[in-house]
Amino acid sequence: MSTIYMNFKKFGVLLSISTIFGMNIIATKTLAQDLPSITFGAITTVGCSVTNTLPGSAPITLPIALDQISASEGQRQRCILRAQTFIPSGFLVEDIQILYQGSATVSPMSEGASLSRTYSFSGGALGQAISPIKTTNFTSNGSNGFAEQDDITVLSTSCGGQGLLGINIIAQSSLGSSIDISKIIISSGKLSRC
């Protein structure tokens, strides 16, 4: 009788452990499914072209390889990008990071080159951009690669859905300088529940 009781007791302990373990697995899976992220869709351009959308490290990142965004010897070039965004229902965007990579060459007598950019958001919990025009001036001598990141705060007015992120870029050079933007990486930043 005591052997049967011990076996039932051991079985009860094993059942309790497996139930707790099983609940932990379910809870972890549910938490993983609840992690929100922005996903990106089609990109349209005016004044420049996208050669490729590179694979990102996660659906919240969109690396874009660019072609024809350059200005040299006093030229000015404007590029307009529009990236389709999909924001999970029940969430809104608080900030977005945009990283520009490229190179600038400035001769000793040149006034340099500049990269200016503005942002616009429409629909899909993107709201309004709270950011003045961002400008980076390159005035040092020589040829240097650069990586410039903008952290854009967003004033959201709706909750979830499809929207558009607009980026207006102006690359400008003076005589004896040039600037080339080769890649833009868009990251979703922080989402919060509505």
C-alpha positions in Angstrom: 0.0 0.0 0.0 2.8 2.4 0.9 4.6 1.6 -2.5 1.4 2.5 -4.4 1.1 5.7 -2.3 4.7 6.7 -3.0 4.2 6.1 -6.8 1.1 8.3 -6.8 3.0 10.9 -4.8 5.9 10.9 -7.3 3.4 11.0 -10.2 1.7 14.0 -8.6 5.1 15.8 -8.2 6.0 15.1 -11.9 2.5 16.2 -13.0 2.9 19.4 -11.1 6.3 20.1 -12.5 5.2 19.4 -16.1 2.1 21.6 -15.6 4.2 24.5 -14.4 6.7 24.0 -17.1 4.0 23.8 -19.8 2.4 27.0 -18.5 5.8 28.7 -18.7 6.2 27.6 -22.3 2.7 28.9 -23.1 3.3 32.2 -21.3 6.6 32.7 -23.1 5.1 32.0 -26.5 2.3 34.4 -25.8 4.7 37.2 -24.8 6.8 36.6 -27.9 3.7 36.9 -30.1 2.7 40.1 -28.4 5.9 41.9 -29.3 4.9 44.6 -31.7 6.9 45.8 -34.7 6.5 48.1 -37.7 6.9 46.4 -41.0 7.8 48.2 -44.2 6.4 47.8 -47.7 6.8 49.5 -51.1 9.2 52.5 -51.6 8.6 55.2 -54.1 11.1 57.8 -55.1 11.3 61.1 -57.0 14.7 62.5 -58.1 16.7 59.4 -57.2 16.4 55.7 -57.4 16.6 52.7 -55.0 18.9 50.0 -56.3 17.9 47.5 -53.7 16.2 47.1 -50.4 18.6 45.1 -48.3 17.6 42.4 -45.8 17.3 43.9 -42.4 18.1 42.3 -39.1 14.4 42.3 -38.2 11.1 43.4 -39.7 11.5 46.7 -37.9 14.6 47.7 -39.9 14.6 48.7 -43.6 18.1 49.2 -45.2 17.8 50.9 -48.6 20.7 51.0 -51.1 20.5 54.2 -53.2 21.7 55.3 -56.5 22.0 58.8 -57.9 22.0 60.8 -54.7 25.1 62.8 -55.2 26.2 66.4 -55.8 29.6 67.7 -56.9 31.3 71.0 -57.9 28.4 73.3 -57.0 25.5 70.9 -57.8 22.4 70.4 -55.8 20.2 67.3 -55.8 16.9 66.6 -54.2 15.5 63.2 -53.5 12.1 62.3 -52.1 11.5 58.9 -50.6 8.1 57.5 -49.5 8.2 54.2 -47.5 4.9 52.3 -46.8 4.6 51.4 -43.2 2.3 48.9 -41.4 1.8 49.5 -37.7 0.1 46.7 -35.5 -3.4 47.4 -34.4 -3.5 48.8 -30.9 -0.1 50.5 -31.1 1.3 53.9 -32.1 4.8 55.1 -32.9 6.8 57.2 -30.5 10.0 57.6 -32.4 11.9 56.5 -35.6 15.6 56.4 -36.3 17.0 57.1 -39.8 20.7 56.5 -40.5 22.4 58.0 -43.6 25.7 56.5 -44.9 27.9 57.9 -47.6 31.0 60.0 -48.2 31.9 63.6 -48.6 35.1 65.1 -50.3 36.1 68.6 -49.6 39.2 70.4 -51.1 41.1 72.9 -49.0 39.7 76.0 -50.7 36.1 74.7 -50.9 33.2 75.9 -48.8 32.1 72.2 -48.3 29.0 70.1 -48.8 25.8 69.6 -46.9 23.1 67.0 -46.4 19.7 68.4 -45.4 16.6 66.4 -44.6 13.0 66.8 -43.5 10.4 64.2 -42.5 6.6 63.8 -42.9 4.3 61.2 -41.7 0.7 60.3 -42.8 -1.8 57.8 -41.5 -1.3 54.5 -39.7 -0.5 55.9 -36.2 2.4 57.9 -37.6 1.0 61.3 -36.8 3.2 64.3 -37.1 7.0 64.6 -37.1 8.3 66.8 -34.3 11.6 67.7 -35.9 13.0 70.9 -37.5 15.1 70.6 -40.7 18.2 68.6 -40.0 21.4 69.7 -41.8 24.9 68.3 -41.6 27.7 70.4 -43.0 30.9 68.8 -44.2 33.8 71.3 -44.3 36.9 69.2 -43.4 39.6 68.7 -45.9 40.0 65.3 -47.6 37.6 62.5 -48.3 35.7 60.9 -45.5 32.9 58.4 -45.0 30.1 59.5 -42.8 27.2 58.0 -40.8 24.5 60.5 -39.7 21.6 59.4 -37.6 18.4 61.3 -37.0 16.1 60.4 -34.1 12.6 61.6 -34.9 10.0 62.0 -32.2 6.4 61.4 -33.5 3.2 62.9 -32.2 0.7 60.1 -33.1 -3.0 60.9 -33.6 -4.3 57.4 -34.4 -3.8 53.8 -33.4 -2.3 51.2 -35.8 -2.8 50.8 -39.5 -1.1 51.6 -42.8 0.8 54.9 -43.4 3.6 56.6 -45.2 6.9 57.8 -44.0 8.2 60.7 -46.2 11.8 61.7 -46.4 12.9 64.8 -48.3 16.7 64.9 -48.9 18.8 67.7 -50.4 22.5 67.0 -51.1 24.4 70.2 -52.0 28.0 70.9 -52.8 30.2 73.9 -53.4 33.0 74.2 -55.9 35.8 71.7 -55.0 33.5 69.4 -53.0 31.2 66.4 -53.5 28.8 64.4 -51.5 27.3 60.9 -52.1 24.6 59.1 -50.1 24.8 55.4 -50.6 22.5 53.9 -48.0 19.6 54.8 -45.7 18.6 52.6 -42.8 15.2 53.2 -41.3 14.4 51.6 -37.9 11.0 51.7 -36.2 12.1 52.9 -32.8 9.7 52.6 -30.0 6.0 51.5 -30.2 3.6 51.9 -27.3 0.0 50.7 -26.7 -2.8 53.1 -27.5 
